[in-house]
Amino acid sequence: MWTPGHRGEAPSPWPSVRARARVIGVSGSALALALACSGEGGEHSTTTEDGGTASGGGSVDLGAPVACEDHLNVVLVAIESTRFSATTPYVPSLTTTPFLDGLAKGGVQVKTAYTVVPHTTKALVPMHCGIYPKLVKSIIEPDEGAIPTDCLARRLARVGYATYFIQPARSSFERREGLVQNFGFAEFDSKETLPNEGFDESSYFGFEDDVMLAPALEWIDAQTCPFFLGVLTLTSHHNYGVPEGFPTTPYSDDETFNNYLNTVSYTDRFVGKLHAAGIATQRRYSGGKNEHAACGMLAARHRGPLDTTPLEESA
């Protein structure tokens, strides 16, 4: 596990991470994240894409630590290359994502979403930092000082949150380690550092998503204060390699598209496992959301100019 050498110890005013959970949002493409914070029995609020409030409740003061019972943990899951029309909440006749469908019915489902740039590194910036990425094709966001604001991880660390980002892809591609450090995460794991025995290397970038389950849950169990867990999946990325042993479904006669839909289904199962493990041990789980969109194209069809073109998706 990587930790930045200059990191100081964050304050830990809370004795335990055990408390109640609330899942608050599902979106069909890249959106600014939704955040839930409430006390026992309290309400929550989320910000919609037009700046409005989706539901009532209090706000969070990121200026100083508050009592543990007033905070939920934050779990932000970015699902790789998943367009809205590949998911059950937006296409009910499609059975690819039953878990996300359940989240949508019990939380907030975004009807229209905008991706500033439909490329993973670029799309992660507005999700985690609330600002536009650099509107150029070159990947400069991992450069030192490239993000001119404090992103959510850094802000939450100031009030006592532990922070951890995990992905099954290799960290060297587009210098993900530098991007994660710019976001303000204190700890980071990727393909190079994750135990992988028994997991399928289903992508040329790394392992199947389930490789993240045990390390993520072990990290959660080790925390003594509220935490922010950032997860970036991989399996639904091109070349759409369905992990060995996953039971496939014939969604389409087109082999490539069928493989893609099955990788989306696999990823839905992964997010469901992450959530189920949290609920089973009373971990607080405040958001598992489909945050990153491929731009509605597959394989070579979504390369080139579309990588720097804003995208809108609507249900």
N, C-alpha and C positions, 0 to 999 in steps of 0.2 A: 504494500500500500504506500502510495506517495503522500508525503506531507511537506509543505514548503518550509525550508529551513528557517525563515524569519518569523514563522508563526508564533505568537504568544498564546498563552492559555486563555481561552474565553472564560468569562465568569460563569459560575454554575450555581445560581440561586435556588434551583429546584432539586429536591431530594430524589425524585423518581420520575421516569418517563411514562409510568402506567396511568392511563386515564381513558376517557371515552373517546369515540371516533365519530367523524362525520365526513362523508364523501360529498363533494359539492359540485363537480362539473365534468361534463364530457363535451369535447368540441371535435369537429370533423376536420380541422386543419390547423395551421399554425396560428395561435392566438396568444395574446398576453395571458399569463397564468391567472387562474382564479385561486383565491386564498381564503381559507376558513379559519376563523379564530373565535372561540367562544368559551364561556365557562360552562359548568355543568347545567344542563337545561336551557342554555342560552341559545340565541339565534346566531346566524352567520350572515355575512354579506359578501357578494362577489361583484366585480366590476365587469360590465359587458363591453362589447367592442365599441359602442357609441359613447362610452363613458358613464352610462347610467348604472343604477344599482339593481341587481337581479333579485335580491331578497333582503329583508330587513335585518337589523341587528346593529351591534356596535362596530367601532373601527379599532384598528390596532395602532398603538403608539410605538414607533420603532426608536424612540429616543432613550428609553431606559427599561431595565428588566421589570417585569411585573410578576404577580403570583403565578405559580405553576398551573393552578386550576383555570386560569384565564387564557391559557395558551394551548392550542393543538399543535401537534407536529405537522410538518408539511412534507408531502411526498409528491413530487412533480415527475410524471412519467411522459417522456417524449417518444411517441411511437413512430418509428422510422417509415418514411415513404408510404404513408397510409392516406389515401384520398377518401373523401366523405362517402363516395358511392361504392366503396368496398366494405362498408360497415353496416351492421344491422340497424342502428338507430336511425340512419338516413334512408336505408332501403330495407324495410321490414321483411320483404320476401327473401332477402339474403340472410343466411344463417351463419355468417362468418364470425360475428362478434357478439355472442349472447351475453358475455359478462359486461361489455361496454353498454349494451342495450339496457341491462339492469341498472347500471350507474346513471344512465340518461333518464330513466324513469324515476329514479329516486333523488336526482340532483338537478342540475341545470344543463340543458342541452342547447348549445349555440346553433342558431339557424343559419347565420351567414358569417363567414370567417374570411380574413384576408391574410395572406402570406406575403410579407414584403419582398422576400427573395426565397423561392422554393428550393433551397439547397441547405443541407443539414446544418453546417457550421453557421451560415448566415441566419437561418431560421431560429437557432437557439438563442441568438442575441436578444431579439424582442421578447422572447419567452422569459428569459432569466433577468433581463436588464430593463425592459420597458422602453427601449430606444431602437431606432433603425440600425441595421448593420451598415457597413460600408457598401454603397451601391456600385460596386465594381466586381468583376469576376474574380480577381485575385483575392486570396484568403489572407487578409492582414489583421483580422480580429485577434489572433493569438499574440501579436506583437506587444511588447511592453508598452503600456500607456495607450493602447489602441481603443479602449472603451472608456469614454470620458464621463463615467458616472459610477456610483456604487451600485452593484447589482444586488439582487435579493439575498444571495448567500452572505455577502459581506454585511448587509444591513441586519440580517437576523443574527449573525455572529455577535454583533455589538450588544445584543440584548440577551446573550447567553445561549443561543442555539449552537449545537454541534452541526457541522456541515460535511456532507460526503457526496461525491458524484461517482457513478459507476456505469460502465459500458462494456459490452463483450467484444467490441472492435479494438483493433490495435490503436495505440495512442499516437503513433508516429504520423498517421494520415492527417493532413491539414493541421498538424501540431496541436492536437486536442488537449494535451497537458497544459500548454500555454493558455488556451482558451479557458479551461476550467480554473486555472489560477487567476486569470483576469476576472472571472465571475466572482471570485472570492471564496471558493470552496477550500476547506482546510485539508481534506483527504480525497484521494482519487484512486480508483482501480480500473484496469482495462485488461485486454487480452493477455498482455505480458505478465500480469501479476495475479490473475485469477486462477484458483485451482480448477483444472479442466478435465481431470480423469473421468471418463464415462460420458462426456458431452461431445456432441457432433460439431466438427468445424464445418458448418454448413455454408459458410460464406468465405469468399476470398479475403474479407476483412477480419474475420474472427469466428467466434463460437456461437452456438445457439443461445437464445436469451436465458434459458433456464440456468445457465452457468452462473448467473448473478444472484440467484435466490438465496443460497446459503450464506455467501459473504454479506449480502445486504442485511439479512435478518440477524446474523451474528453481530454486525456493527450496531444495529438498532438495540439489541439486548445489552450491549456494552455501555450504552449511554446513560448518564445520570441527570441529564437535563433535556429539554425539548430539542428536537433535531429537524434539520432540513435535508431530505434525501432526494438527490437528483438522479433520475434513471434515464438512460438513452438506450433504446432497444436497437437491434440490428437485423433480425431474421427476415423481415419484410423488405429489406434492401435488395436491389439487383445483385445477384443473378437469381434471386428467388429460390434458393435451395431449401427445400422442405427438410427439416431435421429428420434424421433416421429414427424410425419408430413412431413418428407422429401419424395417426390415422387420417388419411386424406379423404376429401369429399369431392365428387365431380361437379364443380360449380360451373365450368365452361368447357366447350369443345376445343378452345384454343389452349394448347398445352402451356404456353408461357403465362397466359393470363390465369389459367387454372392454378398453376404453381404459385403465382403471386397471391391469389385469394386464399390459398391454403397457408401461406406464410403469415398473412394477416390473421387468419384463424388461430394459428399457433401462438402468435403474439398476444391475442386476446386471452388465450389460456394462461400464458405467463403472467399477465397482469392480474388475472383472477387468482392465480396461486399466490402472488405477492399479497394481495388483499386478504385472502382467506387465512394466510399465516398470521397476518397482523390481527385480524379479528379473533382468531383462535386463542391468542395470548393477550388480548386486550391492549394490543398496541394501538396507538392513536393514528388514524390514517385519514388524511384530510384531502387527498386528491389523487386520482389515477385517471389521467386524461389523454385523449388522443390529440397530441399537440402539433405534430409535424406532418405536413402534407407533401407528398410527391406532387407534381403539378398536373395530375390526372393523366399522365402518359406513362409508358413502360419502356424499360431498357433504353436503347439509343434514342427513342422518340422524345425523351425528356432532357436530352443534353443540349449543349450549345446555347443559343440566345435565351432560351427559357430559364436557364440557371440564374439569370439576372433580371427576370421579368416578374413584376408583382402578379399575384394570383388571387382570384376571388372564387370561393366555393359557396354555394347556397343549396339548402335542402329543398 
